[in-house]
Amino acid sequence: MDTVAAIAAERRRLAGLRLAATDVDWAPGKGDPVEGPARRPARADRPGGRETVKRAPRPEPRRPFRCCVPD
């Protein structure tokens, strides 16, 4: 039974480390470590702005597979 408790404790410890590693605000490219990245609203005159983003056309609906059935 000690082994099961030890494994559970180790899993909790590793989960805590994983959570701490993802909670870092000073990762490269994140901007200021305290304030975080400066967020600017997307505008049409900037690359990747709201009005310049094109959506892919919707695919045509697929016909059900028919074997040996005349149309």
N, CA, C, O and CB atoms as a CASP TS submission, in Angstrom:
PFRMAT TS
TARGET T0000
AUTHOR 0000-0000-0000
METHOD Language model
MODEL 1
PARENT N/A
ATOM      1  N   MET     1       0.825  -1.200   0.000  1.00  0.00           N
ATOM      2  CA  MET     1       0.000   0.000   0.000  1.00  0.00           C
ATOM      3  C   MET     1       0.864   1.257   0.000  1.00  0.00           C
ATOM      4  O   MET     1       0.446   2.298  -0.507  1.00  0.00           O
ATOM      5  CB  MET     1      -0.936   0.002   1.208  1.00  0.00           C
ATOM      6  N   ASP     2       2.044   1.168   0.555  1.00  0.00           N
ATOM      7  CA  ASP     2       2.940   2.327   0.571  1.00  0.00           C
ATOM      8  C   ASP     2       3.312   2.741  -0.848  1.00  0.00           C
ATOM      9  O   ASP     2       3.486   3.928  -1.126  1.00  0.00           O
ATOM     10  CB  ASP     2       4.210   2.018   1.383  1.00  0.00           C
ATOM     11  N   THR     3       3.433   1.770  -1.741  1.00  0.00           N
ATOM     12  CA  THR     3       3.818   2.080  -3.117  1.00  0.00           C
ATOM     13  C   THR     3       2.734   2.913  -3.799  1.00  0.00           C
ATOM     14  O   THR     3       3.038   3.868  -4.514  1.00  0.00           O
ATOM     15  CB  THR     3       4.078   0.784  -3.912  1.00  0.00           C
ATOM     16  N   VAL     4       1.479   2.554  -3.580  1.00  0.00           N
ATOM     17  CA  VAL     4       0.370   3.288  -4.189  1.00  0.00           C
ATOM     18  C   VAL     4       0.353   4.727  -3.676  1.00  0.00           C
ATOM     19  O   VAL     4       0.160   5.662  -4.453  1.00  0.00           O
ATOM     20  CB  VAL     4      -0.981   2.590  -3.890  1.00  0.00           C
ATOM     21  N   ALA     5       0.553   4.903  -2.383  1.00  0.00           N
ATOM     22  CA  ALA     5       0.569   6.250  -1.801  1.00  0.00           C
ATOM     23  C   ALA     5       1.755   7.052  -2.323  1.00  0.00           C
ATOM     24  O   ALA     5       1.638   8.252  -2.572  1.00  0.00           O
ATOM     25  CB  ALA     5       0.617   6.175  -0.265  1.00  0.00           C
ATOM     26  N   ALA     6       2.898   6.389  -2.489  1.00  0.00           N
ATOM     27  CA  ALA     6       4.088   7.080  -2.994  1.00  0.00           C
ATOM     28  C   ALA     6       3.877   7.522  -4.443  1.00  0.00           C
ATOM     29  O   ALA     6       4.268   8.625  -4.825  1.00  0.00           O
ATOM     30  CB  ALA     6       5.331   6.166  -2.889  1.00  0.00           C
ATOM     31  N   ILE     7       3.258   6.655  -5.244  1.00  0.00           N
ATOM     32  CA  ILE     7       2.994   7.003  -6.642  1.00  0.00           C
ATOM     33  C   ILE     7       2.019   8.177  -6.711  1.00  0.00           C
ATOM     34  O   ILE     7       2.207   9.094  -7.510  1.00  0.00           O
ATOM     35  CB  ILE     7       2.429   5.781  -7.417  1.00  0.00           C
ATOM     36  N   ALA     8       0.984   8.152  -5.880  1.00  0.00           N
ATOM     37  CA  ALA     8       0.010   9.244  -5.873  1.00  0.00           C
ATOM     38  C   ALA     8       0.664  10.559  -5.451  1.00  0.00           C
ATOM     39  O   ALA     8       0.378  11.608  -6.029  1.00  0.00           O
ATOM     40  CB  ALA     8      -1.159   8.911  -4.933  1.00  0.00           C
ATOM     41  N   ALA     9       1.534  10.506  -4.456  1.00  0.00           N
ATOM     42  CA  ALA     9       2.224  11.715  -4.003  1.00  0.00           C
ATOM     43  C   ALA     9       3.139  12.255  -5.100  1.00  0.00           C
ATOM     44  O   ALA     9       3.220  13.466  -5.307  1.00  0.00           O
ATOM     45  CB  ALA     9       3.037  11.428  -2.724  1.00  0.00           C
ATOM     46  N   GLU    10       3.823  11.359  -5.799  1.00  0.00           N
ATOM     47  CA  GLU    10       4.717  11.787  -6.881  1.00  0.00           C
ATOM     48  C   GLU    10       3.916  12.418  -8.021  1.00  0.00           C
ATOM     49  O   GLU    10       4.348  13.410  -8.607  1.00  0.00           O
ATOM     50  CB  GLU    10       5.543  10.590  -7.408  1.00  0.00           C
ATOM     51  N   ARG    11       2.762  11.851  -8.333  1.00  0.00           N
ATOM     52  CA  ARG    11       1.924  12.424  -9.391  1.00  0.00           C
ATOM     53  C   ARG    11       1.441  13.820  -9.009  1.00  0.00           C
ATOM     54  O   ARG    11       1.423  14.724  -9.845  1.00  0.00           O
ATOM     55  CB  ARG    11       0.721  11.512  -9.679  1.00  0.00           C
ATOM     56  N   ARG    12       1.050  13.997  -7.742  1.00  0.00           N
ATOM     57  CA  ARG    12       0.624  15.325  -7.286  1.00  0.00           C
ATOM     58  C   ARG    12       1.774  16.319  -7.370  1.00  0.00           C
ATOM     59  O   ARG    12       1.577  17.469  -7.761  1.00  0.00           O
ATOM     60  CB  ARG    12       0.089  15.258  -5.846  1.00  0.00           C
ATOM     61  N   ARG    13       2.978  15.876  -7.004  1.00  0.00           N
ATOM     62  CA  ARG    13       4.146  16.757  -7.048  1.00  0.00           C
ATOM     63  C   ARG    13       4.447  17.172  -8.489  1.00  0.00           C
ATOM     64  O   ARG    13       4.700  18.345  -8.765  1.00  0.00           O
ATOM     65  CB  ARG    13       5.377  16.060  -6.423  1.00  0.00           C
ATOM     66  N   LEU    14       4.417  16.197  -9.408  1.00  0.00           N
ATOM     67  CA  LEU    14       4.700  16.501 -10.809  1.00  0.00           C
ATOM     68  C   LEU    14       3.621  17.407 -11.409  1.00  0.00           C
ATOM     69  O   LEU    14       3.927  18.286 -12.214  1.00  0.00           O
ATOM     70  CB  LEU    14       4.810  15.205 -11.621  1.00  0.00           C
ATOM     71  N   ALA    15       2.373  17.195 -11.021  1.00  0.00           N
ATOM     72  CA  ALA    15       1.295  18.053 -11.516  1.00  0.00           C
ATOM     73  C   ALA    15       1.509  19.485 -11.049  1.00  0.00           C
ATOM     74  O   ALA    15       1.259  20.429 -11.799  1.00  0.00           O
ATOM     75  CB  ALA    15      -0.080  17.533 -11.043  1.00  0.00           C
ATOM     76  N   GLY    16       1.967  19.650  -9.819  1.00  0.00           N
ATOM     77  CA  GLY    16       2.258  20.992  -9.308  1.00  0.00           C
ATOM     78  C   GLY    16       3.392  21.644 -10.067  1.00  0.00           C
ATOM     79  O   GLY    16       3.339  22.840 -10.354  1.00  0.00           O
ATOM     80  N   LEU    17       4.427  20.872 -10.401  1.00  0.00           N
ATOM     81  CA  LEU    17       5.550  21.423 -11.163  1.00  0.00           C
ATOM     82  C   LEU    17       5.101  21.820 -12.563  1.00  0.00           C
ATOM     83  O   LEU    17       5.508  22.861 -13.078  1.00  0.00           O
ATOM     84  CB  LEU    17       6.703  20.405 -11.243  1.00  0.00           C
ATOM     85  N   ARG    18       4.256  20.986 -13.183  1.00  0.00           N
ATOM     86  CA  ARG    18       3.767  21.283 -14.516  1.00  0.00           C
ATOM     87  C   ARG    18       2.943  22.574 -14.504  1.00  0.00           C
ATOM     88  O   ARG    18       3.064  23.407 -15.402  1.00  0.00           O
ATOM     89  CB  ARG    18       2.930  20.111 -15.056  1.00  0.00           C
ATOM     90  N   LEU    19       2.114  22.724 -13.483  1.00  0.00           N
ATOM     91  CA  LEU    19       1.292  23.921 -13.364  1.00  0.00           C
ATOM     92  C   LEU    19       2.171  25.149 -13.169  1.00  0.00           C
ATOM     93  O   LEU    19       1.917  26.199 -13.760  1.00  0.00           O
ATOM     94  CB  LEU    19       0.299  23.782 -12.199  1.00  0.00           C
ATOM     95  N   ALA    20       3.198  25.022 -12.347  1.00  0.00           N
ATOM     96  CA  ALA    20       4.101  26.147 -12.106  1.00  0.00           C
ATOM     97  C   ALA    20       4.859  26.512 -13.378  1.00  0.00           C
ATOM     98  O   ALA    20       5.120  27.690 -13.622  1.00  0.00           O
ATOM     99  CB  ALA    20       5.089  25.814 -10.977  1.00  0.00           C
ATOM    100  N   ALA    21       5.213  25.528 -14.186  1.00  0.00           N
ATOM    101  CA  ALA    21       5.971  25.793 -15.407  1.00  0.00           C
ATOM    102  C   ALA    21       5.110  26.511 -16.447  1.00  0.00           C
ATOM    103  O   ALA    21       5.627  27.308 -17.230  1.00  0.00           O
ATOM    104  CB  ALA    21       6.517  24.484 -15.989  1.00  0.00           C
ATOM    105  N   THR    22       3.813  26.239 -16.464  1.00  0.00           N
ATOM    106  CA  THR    22       2.953  26.891 -17.453  1.00  0.00           C
ATOM    107  C   THR    22       2.484  28.256 -16.973  1.00  0.00           C
ATOM    108  O   THR    22       1.905  29.010 -17.755  1.00  0.00           O
ATOM    109  CB  THR    22       1.749  26.013 -17.769  1.00  0.00           C
ATOM    110  N   ASP    23       2.713  28.589 -15.727  1.00  0.00           N
ATOM    111  CA  ASP    23       2.243  29.839 -15.149  1.00  0.00           C
ATOM    112  C   ASP    23       3.285  30.947 -15.253  1.00  0.00           C
ATOM    113  O   ASP    23       3.149  31.982 -14.602  1.00  0.00           O
ATOM    114  CB  ASP    23       1.862  29.628 -13.702  1.00  0.00           C
ATOM    115  N   VAL    24       4.319  30.745 -16.060  1.00  0.00           N
ATOM    116  CA  VAL    24       5.420  31.697 -16.145  1.00  0.00           C
ATOM    117  C   VAL    24       5.027  32.841 -17.070  1.00  0.00           C
ATOM    118  O   VAL    24       4.573  32.609 -18.190  1.00  0.00           O
ATOM    119  CB  VAL    24       6.713  31.008 -16.645  1.00  0.00           C
ATOM    120  N   ASP    25       5.199  34.065 -16.607  1.00  0.00           N
ATOM    121  CA  ASP    25       4.870  35.235 -17.416  1.00  0.00           C
ATOM    122  C   ASP    25       6.076  35.833 -18.115  1.00  0.00           C
ATOM    123  O   ASP    25       5.919  36.702 -18.972  1.00  0.00           O
ATOM    124  CB  ASP    25       4.225  36.280 -16.562  1.00  0.00           C
ATOM    125  N   TRP    26       7.256  35.396 -17.775  1.00  0.00           N
ATOM    126  CA  TRP    26       8.452  36.019 -18.340  1.00  0.00           C
ATOM    127  C   TRP    26       9.076  35.193 -19.448  1.00  0.00           C
ATOM    128  O   TRP    26      10.270  35.330 -19.715  1.00  0.00           O
ATOM    129  CB  TRP    26       9.468  36.253 -17.260  1.00  0.00           C
ATOM    130  N   ALA    27       8.302  34.340 -20.100  1.00  0.00           N
ATOM    131  CA  ALA    27       8.832  33.533 -21.200  1.00  0.00           C
ATOM    132  C   ALA    27       9.228  34.446 -22.359  1.00  0.00           C
ATOM    133  O   ALA    27       8.656  35.526 -22.509  1.00  0.00           O
ATOM    134  CB  ALA    27       7.788  32.477 -21.667  1.00  0.00           C
ATOM    135  N   PRO    28      10.194  34.036 -23.178  1.00  0.00           N
ATOM    136  CA  PRO    28      10.624  34.878 -24.300  1.00  0.00           C
ATOM    137  C   PRO    28       9.461  35.208 -25.227  1.00  0.00           C
ATOM    138  O   PRO    28       8.637  34.347 -25.535  1.00  0.00           O
ATOM    139  CB  PRO    28      11.736  34.187 -25.088  1.00  0.00           C
ATOM    140  N   GLY    29       9.402  36.447 -25.665  1.00  0.00           N
ATOM    141  CA  GLY    29       8.347  36.872 -26.568  1.00  0.00           C
ATOM    142  C   GLY    29       7.049  37.236 -25.887  1.00  0.00           C
ATOM    143  O   GLY    29       6.066  37.545 -26.561  1.00  0.00           O
ATOM    144  N   LYS    30       7.022  37.207 -24.573  1.00  0.00           N
ATOM    145  CA  LYS    30       5.791  37.512 -23.857  1.00  0.00           C
ATOM    146  C   LYS    30       5.691  38.990 -23.488  1.00  0.00           C
ATOM    147  O   LYS    30       4.667  39.421 -22.959  1.00  0.00           O
ATOM    148  CB  LYS    30       5.696  36.662 -22.607  1.00  0.00           C
ATOM    149  N   GLY    31       6.732  39.773 -23.756  1.00  0.00           N
ATOM    150  CA  GLY    31       6.679  41.184 -23.406  1.00  0.00           C
ATOM    151  C   GLY    31       7.153  41.424 -21.990  1.00  0.00           C
ATOM    152  O   GLY    31       7.987  40.687 -21.466  1.00  0.00           O
ATOM    153  N   ASP    32       6.621  42.447 -21.386  1.00  0.00           N
ATOM    154  CA  ASP    32       7.013  42.834 -20.034  1.00  0.00           C
ATOM    155  C   ASP    32       6.653  41.728 -19.042  1.00  0.00           C
ATOM    156  O   ASP    32       5.543  41.198 -19.096  1.00  0.00           O
ATOM    157  CB  ASP    32       6.336  44.162 -19.632  1.00  0.00           C
ATOM    158  N   PRO    33       7.583  41.365 -18.123  1.00  0.00           N
ATOM    159  CA  PRO    33       7.280  40.271 -17.194  1.00  0.00           C
ATOM    160  C   PRO    33       6.133  40.582 -16.245  1.00  0.00           C
ATOM    161  O   PRO    33       5.483  39.662 -15.750  1.00  0.00           O
ATOM    162  CB  PRO    33       8.501  39.936 -16.393  1.00  0.00           C
ATOM    163  N   VAL    34       5.871  41.855 -15.982  1.00  0.00           N
ATOM    164  CA  VAL    34       4.802  42.200 -15.048  1.00  0.00           C
ATOM    165  C   VAL    34       3.500  42.481 -15.796  1.00  0.00           C
ATOM    166  O   VAL    34       2.442  41.957 -15.448  1.00  0.00           O
ATOM    167  CB  VAL    34       5.201  43.419 -14.201  1.00  0.00           C
ATOM    168  N   GLU    35       3.598  43.300 -16.807  1.00  0.00           N
ATOM    169  CA  GLU    35       2.398  43.723 -17.527  1.00  0.00           C
ATOM    170  C   GLU    35       1.946  42.713 -18.575  1.00  0.00           C
ATOM    171  O   GLU    35       0.768  42.678 -18.928  1.00  0.00           O
ATOM    172  CB  GLU    35       2.643  45.052 -18.188  1.00  0.00           C
ATOM    173  N   GLY    36       2.857  41.899 -19.071  1.00  0.00           N
ATOM    174  CA  GLY    36       2.510  40.976 -20.138  1.00  0.00           C
ATOM    175  C   GLY    36       2.628  41.667 -21.485  1.00  0.00           C
ATOM    176  O   GLY    36       3.054  42.820 -21.545  1.00  0.00           O
ATOM    177  N   PRO    37       2.266  40.999 -22.555  1.00  0.00           N
ATOM    178  CA  PRO    37       2.419  41.589 -23.889  1.00  0.00           C
ATOM    179  C   PRO    37       1.439  42.746 -24.091  1.00  0.00           C
ATOM    180  O   PRO    37       0.334  42.749 -23.550  1.00  0.00           O
ATOM    181  CB  PRO    37       2.205  40.519 -24.977  1.00  0.00           C
ATOM    182  N   ALA    38       1.865  43.705 -24.867  1.00  0.00           N
ATOM    183  CA  ALA    38       0.977  44.819 -25.189  1.00  0.00           C
ATOM    184  C   ALA    38      -0.010  44.337 -26.247  1.00  0.00           C
ATOM    185  O   ALA    38       0.389  43.932 -27.339  1.00  0.00           O
ATOM    186  CB  ALA    38       1.784  46.074 -25.689  1.00  0.00           C
ATOM    187  N   ARG    39      -1.284  44.383 -25.923  1.00  0.00           N
ATOM    188  CA  ARG    39      -2.310  43.912 -26.851  1.00  0.00           C
ATOM    189  C   ARG    39      -2.880  45.102 -27.608  1.00  0.00           C
ATOM    190  O   ARG    39      -3.417  46.032 -27.007  1.00  0.00           O
ATOM    191  CB  ARG    39      -3.438  43.145 -26.101  1.00  0.00           C
ATOM    192  N   ARG    40      -2.758  45.065 -28.925  1.00  0.00           N
ATOM    193  CA  ARG    40      -3.353  46.100 -29.755  1.00  0.00           C
ATOM    194  C   ARG    40      -4.533  45.480 -30.487  1.00  0.00           C
ATOM    195  O   ARG    40      -4.452  44.332 -30.922  1.00  0.00           O
ATOM    196  CB  ARG    40      -2.312  46.705 -30.756  1.00  0.00           C
ATOM    197  N   PRO    41      -5.616  46.211 -30.629  1.00  0.00           N
ATOM    198  CA  PRO    41      -6.749  45.644 -31.360  1.00  0.00           C
ATOM    199  C   PRO    41      -6.407  45.457 -32.832  1.00  0.00           C
ATOM    200  O   PRO    41      -5.653  46.244 -33.405  1.00  0.00           O
ATOM    201  CB  PRO    41      -7.985  46.541 -31.216  1.00  0.00           C
ATOM    202  N   ALA    42      -6.951  44.434 -33.431  1.00  0.00           N
ATOM    203  CA  ALA    42      -6.703  44.175 -34.851  1.00  0.00           C
ATOM    204  C   ALA    42      -7.411  45.240 -35.675  1.00  0.00           C
ATOM    205  O   ALA    42      -8.562  45.585 -35.410  1.00  0.00           O
ATOM    206  CB  ALA    42      -7.185  42.747 -35.259  1.00  0.00           C
ATOM    207  N   ARG    43      -6.705  45.758 -36.682  1.00  0.00           N
ATOM    208  CA  ARG    43      -7.295  46.765 -37.563  1.00  0.00           C
ATOM    209  C   ARG    43      -7.083  46.339 -38.999  1.00  0.00           C
ATOM    210  O   ARG    43      -6.184  45.555 -39.307  1.00  0.00           O
ATOM    211  CB  ARG    43      -6.684  48.171 -37.308  1.00  0.00           C
ATOM    212  N   ALA    44      -7.925  46.866 -39.875  1.00  0.00           N
ATOM    213  CA  ALA    44      -7.873  46.453 -41.272  1.00  0.00           C
ATOM    214  C   ALA    44      -6.597  46.919 -41.960  1.00  0.00           C
ATOM    215  O   ALA    44      -6.141  46.274 -42.903  1.00  0.00           O
ATOM    216  CB  ALA    44      -9.078  46.983 -42.015  1.00  0.00           C
ATOM    217  N   ASP    45      -6.002  48.042 -41.503  1.00  0.00           N
ATOM    218  CA  ASP    45      -4.812  48.555 -42.176  1.00  0.00           C
ATOM    219  C   ASP    45      -3.531  47.858 -41.730  1.00  0.00           C
ATOM    220  O   ASP    45      -2.455  48.169 -42.241  1.00  0.00           O
ATOM    221  CB  ASP    45      -4.690  50.034 -41.933  1.00  0.00           C
ATOM    222  N   ARG    46      -3.626  46.938 -40.801  1.00  0.00           N
ATOM    223  CA  ARG    46      -2.464  46.190 -40.338  1.00  0.00           C
ATOM    224  C   ARG    46      -2.495  44.779 -40.911  1.00  0.00           C
ATOM    225  O   ARG    46      -3.579  44.216 -41.067  1.00  0.00           O
ATOM    226  CB  ARG    46      -2.417  46.148 -38.797  1.00  0.00           C
ATOM    227  N   PRO    47      -1.342  44.185 -41.231  1.00  0.00           N
ATOM    228  CA  PRO    47      -1.354  42.796 -41.722  1.00  0.00           C
ATOM    229  C   PRO    47      -2.007  41.873 -40.696  1.00  0.00           C
ATOM    230  O   PRO    47      -1.704  41.939 -39.505  1.00  0.00           O
ATOM    231  CB  PRO    47       0.086  42.312 -42.034  1.00  0.00           C
ATOM    232  N   GLY    48      -2.879  41.037 -41.160  1.00  0.00           N
ATOM    233  CA  GLY    48      -3.577  40.130 -40.251  1.00  0.00           C
ATOM    234  C   GLY    48      -4.741  40.782 -39.545  1.00  0.00           C
ATOM    235  O   GLY    48      -5.305  40.213 -38.610  1.00  0.00           O
ATOM    236  N   GLY    49      -5.111  41.998 -39.995  1.00  0.00           N
ATOM    237  CA  GLY    49      -6.236  42.686 -39.385  1.00  0.00           C
ATOM    238  C   GLY    49      -7.536  41.950 -39.642  1.00  0.00           C
ATOM    239  O   GLY    49      -7.585  41.005 -40.430  1.00  0.00           O
ATOM    240  N   ARG    50      -8.580  42.390 -38.975  1.00  0.00           N
ATOM    241  CA  ARG    50      -9.854  41.673 -39.044  1.00  0.00           C
ATOM    242  C   ARG    50     -10.394  41.554 -40.463  1.00  0.00           C
ATOM    243  O   ARG    50     -10.873  40.489 -40.854  1.00  0.00           O
ATOM    244  CB  ARG    50     -10.874  42.362 -38.178  1.00  0.00           C
ATOM    245  N   GLU    51     -10.325  42.626 -41.234  1.00  0.00           N
ATOM    246  CA  GLU    51     -10.948  42.594 -42.557  1.00  0.00           C
ATOM    247  C   GLU    51     -10.070  41.944 -43.612  1.00  0.00           C
ATOM    248  O   GLU    51     -10.534  41.678 -44.721  1.00  0.00           O
ATOM    249  CB  GLU    51     -11.296  43.988 -42.991  1.00  0.00           C
ATOM    250  N   THR    52      -8.797  41.680 -43.286  1.00  0.00           N
ATOM    251  CA  THR    52      -7.925  41.065 -44.279  1.00  0.00           C
ATOM    252  C   THR    52      -7.909  39.549 -44.154  1.00  0.00           C
ATOM    253  O   THR    52      -7.383  38.863 -45.030  1.00  0.00           O
ATOM    254  CB  THR    52      -6.516  41.608 -44.145  1.00  0.00           C
ATOM    255  N   VAL    53      -8.475  39.023 -43.082  1.00  0.00           N
ATOM    256  CA  VAL    53      -8.456  37.577 -42.880  1.00  0.00           C
ATOM    257  C   VAL    53      -9.537  36.948 -43.748  1.00  0.00           C
ATOM    258  O   VAL    53     -10.712  37.294 -43.633  1.00  0.00           O
ATOM    259  CB  VAL    53      -8.666  37.215 -41.380  1.00  0.00           C
ATOM    260  N   LYS    54      -9.143  36.032 -44.607  1.00  0.00           N
ATOM    261  CA  LYS    54     -10.093  35.362 -45.493  1.00  0.00           C
ATOM    262  C   LYS    54     -10.364  33.962 -44.958  1.00  0.00           C
ATOM    263  O   LYS    54      -9.447  33.228 -44.590  1.00  0.00           O
ATOM    264  CB  LYS    54      -9.554  35.302 -46.953  1.00  0.00           C
ATOM    265  N   ARG    55     -11.621  33.618 -44.927  1.00  0.00           N
ATOM    266  CA  ARG    55     -11.986  32.268 -44.507  1.00  0.00           C
ATOM    267  C   ARG    55     -12.004  31.353 -45.717  1.00  0.00           C
ATOM    268  O   ARG    55     -12.298  31.777 -46.835  1.00  0.00           O
ATOM    269  CB  ARG    55     -13.359  32.257 -43.794  1.00  0.00           C
ATOM    270  N   ALA    56     -11.689  30.107 -45.476  1.00  0.00           N
ATOM    271  CA  ALA    56     -11.745  29.117 -46.549  1.00  0.00           C
ATOM    272  C   ALA    56     -13.215  28.878 -46.912  1.00  0.00           C
ATOM    273  O   ALA    56     -14.079  28.914 -46.036  1.00  0.00           O
ATOM    274  CB  ALA    56     -11.041  27.777 -46.123  1.00  0.00           C
ATOM    275  N   PRO    57     -13.503  28.635 -48.191  1.00  0.00           N
ATOM    276  CA  PRO    57     -14.894  28.374 -48.570  1.00  0.00           C
ATOM    277  C   PRO    57     -15.390  27.079 -47.937  1.00  0.00           C
ATOM    278  O   PRO    57     -14.621  26.147 -47.703  1.00  0.00           O
ATOM    279  CB  PRO    57     -15.033  28.304 -50.102  1.00  0.00           C
ATOM    280  N   ARG    58     -16.670  27.044 -47.672  1.00  0.00           N
ATOM    281  CA  ARG    58     -17.243  25.838 -47.063  1.00  0.00           C
ATOM    282  C   ARG    58     -17.224  24.709 -48.079  1.00  0.00           C
ATOM    283  O   ARG    58     -17.564  24.922 -49.243  1.00  0.00           O
ATOM    284  CB  ARG    58     -18.693  26.097 -46.558  1.00  0.00           C
ATOM    285  N   PRO    59     -16.838  23.524 -47.665  1.00  0.00           N
ATOM    286  CA  PRO    59     -16.829  22.404 -48.607  1.00  0.00           C
ATOM    287  C   PRO    59     -18.259  21.994 -48.969  1.00  0.00           C
ATOM    288  O   PRO    59     -19.203  22.211 -48.209  1.00  0.00           O
ATOM    289  CB  PRO    59     -16.062  21.201 -48.012  1.00  0.00           C
ATOM    290  N   GLU    60     -18.383  21.401 -50.146  1.00  0.00           N
ATOM    291  CA  GLU    60     -19.705  20.925 -50.562  1.00  0.00           C
ATOM    292  C   GLU    60     -20.112  19.749 -49.683  1.00  0.00           C
ATOM    293  O   GLU    60     -19.261  18.963 -49.266  1.00  0.00           O
ATOM    294  CB  GLU    60     -19.707  20.514 -52.068  1.00  0.00           C
ATOM    295  N   PRO    61     -21.398  19.622 -49.399  1.00  0.00           N
ATOM    296  CA  PRO    61     -21.832  18.483 -48.589  1.00  0.00           C
ATOM    297  C   PRO    61     -21.556  17.170 -49.311  1.00  0.00           C
ATOM    298  O   PRO    61     -21.755  17.062 -50.521  1.00  0.00           O
ATOM    299  CB  PRO    61     -23.327  18.598 -48.253  1.00  0.00           C
ATOM    300  N   ARG    62     -21.106  16.195 -48.572  1.00  0.00           N
ATOM    301  CA  ARG    62     -20.753  14.910 -49.182  1.00  0.00           C
ATOM    302  C   ARG    62     -21.995  14.068 -49.394  1.00  0.00           C
ATOM    303  O   ARG    62     -22.894  14.028 -48.554  1.00  0.00           O
ATOM    304  CB  ARG    62     -19.741  14.149 -48.309  1.00  0.00           C
ATOM    305  N   ARG    63     -22.026  13.396 -50.538  1.00  0.00           N
ATOM    306  CA  ARG    63     -23.129  12.478 -50.806  1.00  0.00           C
ATOM    307  C   ARG    63     -22.864  11.176 -50.068  1.00  0.00           C
ATOM    308  O   ARG    63     -21.714  10.757 -49.935  1.00  0.00           O
ATOM    309  CB  ARG    63     -23.301  12.227 -52.335  1.00  0.00           C
ATOM    310  N   PRO    64     -23.908  10.544 -49.596  1.00  0.00           N
ATOM    311  CA  PRO    64     -23.700   9.249 -48.937  1.00  0.00           C
ATOM    312  C   PRO    64     -23.186   8.212 -49.929  1.00  0.00           C
ATOM    313  O   PRO    64     -23.535   8.242 -51.109  1.00  0.00           O
ATOM    314  CB  PRO    64     -25.006   8.756 -48.287  1.00  0.00           C
ATOM    315  N   PHE    65     -22.374   7.316 -49.450  1.00  0.00           N
ATOM    316  CA  PHE    65     -21.798   6.279 -50.296  1.00  0.00           C
ATOM    317  C   PHE    65     -22.893   5.305 -50.722  1.00  0.00           C
ATOM    318  O   PHE    65     -23.637   4.781 -49.893  1.00  0.00           O
ATOM    319  CB  PHE    65     -20.656   5.535 -49.557  1.00  0.00           C
ATOM    320  N   ARG    66     -22.975   5.074 -52.030  1.00  0.00           N
ATOM    321  CA  ARG    66     -23.969   4.123 -52.528  1.00  0.00           C
ATOM    322  C   ARG    66     -23.260   3.074 -53.359  1.00  0.00           C
ATOM    323  O   ARG    66     -22.487   3.387 -54.265  1.00  0.00           O
ATOM    324  CB  ARG    66     -25.072   4.837 -53.361  1.00  0.00           C
ATOM    325  N   CYS    67     -23.530   1.861 -53.042  1.00  0.00           N
ATOM    326  CA  CYS    67     -22.944   0.757 -53.795  1.00  0.00           C
ATOM    327  C   CYS    67     -24.079  -0.021 -54.461  1.00  0.00           C
ATOM    328  O   CYS    67     -25.026  -0.458 -53.807  1.00  0.00           O
ATOM    329  CB  CYS    67     -22.085  -0.175 -52.867  1.00  0.00           C
ATOM    330  N   CYS    68     -23.959  -0.175 -55.739  1.00  0.00           N
ATOM    331  CA  CYS    68     -24.881  -1.016 -56.506  1.00  0.00           C
ATOM    332  C   CYS    68     -26.318  -0.497 -56.473  1.00  0.00           C
ATOM    333  O   CYS    68     -27.254  -1.287 -56.597  1.00  0.00           O
ATOM    334  CB  CYS    68     -24.845  -2.434 -55.976  1.00  0.00           C
ATOM    335  N   VAL    69     -26.510   0.790 -56.311  1.00  0.00           N
ATOM    336  CA  VAL    69     -27.852   1.359 -56.324  1.00  0.00           C
ATOM    337  C   VAL    69     -27.897   2.365 -57.464  1.00  0.00           C
ATOM    338  O   VAL    69     -27.117   3.318 -57.469  1.00  0.00           O
ATOM    339  CB  VAL    69     -28.221   2.029 -54.942  1.00  0.00           C
ATOM    340  N   PRO    70     -28.794   2.176 -58.432  1.00  0.00           N
ATOM    341  CA  PRO    70     -28.860   3.133 -59.549  1.00  0.00           C
ATOM    342  C   PRO    70     -29.360   4.494 -59.069  1.00  0.00           C
ATOM    343  O   PRO    70     -30.128   4.586 -58.111  1.00  0.00           O
ATOM    344  CB  PRO    70     -29.781   2.596 -60.668  1.00  0.00           C
ATOM    345  N   ASP    71     -28.911   5.550 -59.753  1.00  0.00           N
ATOM    346  CA  ASP    71     -29.331   6.904 -59.354  1.00  0.00           C
ATOM    347  C   ASP    71     -30.766   7.161 -59.725  1.00  0.00           C
ATOM    348  O   ASP    71     -31.286   8.247 -59.465  1.00  0.00           O
ATOM    349  CB  ASP    71     -28.440   7.957 -59.996  1.00  0.00           C
TER
END
